[in-house]
């Protein structure tokens, strides 16, 4: 089963009187591996947060097709207080929580989280303090929570920024595998070489829509 299509219909957004997005219209096709590119401050993360329901906006953002599980989301690597006494397993349980905490995690949910950590190469780190991990290791944990449970729509905000080359390869291989399984992927990406390697289609925004189409067409215009 393919993931849903994502439609941005005349989406505009202001922050503090500044126009961040201005009448943005485009469609991410069902099951596409789609990269969103543009300059810093161009509105890419704000657009994704509008999709997630985290930013007030005008216009509409909607999914077309069935979403049988929650969407997965990997945010930009956050600052984290290294003194907070949370293990990797604690962070996974918190971010992946689907029922009241006092009930505890189900056996199947724990198994799913453990499998996701192994899939992203940090399976042996469950008991380690999250704050003690390197930036690349923390990014792998965030990727693991995004695929636990497996989504039909995966949203990535610079998931390979600041991680080592093996980590970059792991993320690209995992994303390609999910795409092959029909997951719709919307990936904010500054690495244009990586976009060339992985993207099926591309949207360029800088407050307004500058380009939307196939990766091949985008390459021919550059």
RAVENLIN-V497258 format. One record per backbone hydrogen bond with DSSP energy under -0.5 kcal/mol. CO is the residue of the C=O (numbers start at 1). NH is the residue of the N-H. E is the energy in kcal/mol with one decimal. If there is no record, write none. Layout:
CO|NH|E  CO|NH|E
This chain:
4|31|-0.5  5|64|-2.4  6|28|-3.2  7|9|-0.6  7|62|-2.2  8|10|-0.7  8|26|-1.8  9|60|-2.2  11|24|-2.5  12|58|-2.4  13|20|-2.6  13|21|-1.9  15|18|-2.0  18|15|-2.4  18|20|-0.7  21|13|-2.1  24|11|-2.4  26|8|-3.0  27|29|-0.6  28|6|-2.3  29|32|-2.0  32|34|-0.7  32|185|-3.1  33|200|-3.1  33|201|-1.4  34|187|-2.8  35|37|-0.6  35|203|-2.3  36|189|-2.1  37|205|-2.3  39|42|-1.9  42|207|-3.0  43|47|-2.2  44|48|-1.9  45|49|-2.4  46|50|-1.8  47|51|-1.8  48|52|-2.0  49|54|-3.2  49|55|-0.9  50|53|-1.0  58|12|-1.6  60|9|-3.1  62|7|-3.0  63|65|-0.6  64|5|-2.6  66|68|-0.6  72|155|-2.9  73|75|-0.6  74|157|-2.5  80|82|-0.7  81|84|-1.9  84|86|-2.3  86|130|-3.1  86|131|-0.5  87|91|-2.3  88|92|-2.6  89|93|-2.4  90|94|-2.5  91|95|-2.8  92|96|-1.9  94|97|-0.8  100|103|-1.5  101|104|-1.9  106|110|-2.2  107|111|-2.2  108|112|-2.2  109|113|-2.2  110|114|-2.4  111|115|-2.3  112|116|-2.0  113|117|-2.2  114|118|-2.1  115|119|-2.1  116|120|-1.4  117|122|-2.7  118|121|-1.3  122|125|-1.7  123|126|-0.6  125|88|-0.5  125|128|-1.6  126|89|-2.6  128|88|-2.1  129|132|-1.5  130|133|-1.4  134|138|-2.5  135|139|-2.1  136|140|-1.7  137|141|-1.8  138|142|-2.3  139|143|-2.0  140|144|-2.2  141|145|-2.3  142|146|-1.4  143|147|-1.0  144|147|-0.7  145|148|-1.2  152|184|-2.5  153|72|-2.7  154|186|-2.4  155|74|-2.7  156|158|-0.7  156|188|-3.4  158|161|-1.3  160|163|-1.5  164|168|-2.2  165|169|-2.5  166|170|-2.2  167|171|-2.4  168|172|-2.5  169|173|-2.6  170|174|-2.6  171|175|-2.8  172|176|-2.4  173|177|-2.2  174|178|-2.5  175|179|-2.5  176|180|-2.2  177|181|-1.1  178|183|-2.3  179|182|-1.8  182|3|-3.2  184|154|-2.9  185|34|-3.0  185|187|-0.5  186|156|-2.7  186|188|-0.5  187|36|-2.6  188|158|-1.9  190|192|-1.2  191|195|-2.3  192|196|-2.1  193|197|-1.6  194|198|-2.4  195|199|-2.4  200|215|-1.4  201|35|-2.4  202|213|-2.3  203|37|-2.8  204|210|-3.1  204|211|-1.5  206|208|-1.7  207|22|-2.9  208|206|-2.3  211|204|-2.7  213|202|-3.0  214|218|-2.3  215|219|-2.4  216|220|-1.9  217|221|-1.2  218|222|-0.9  219|222|-0.7
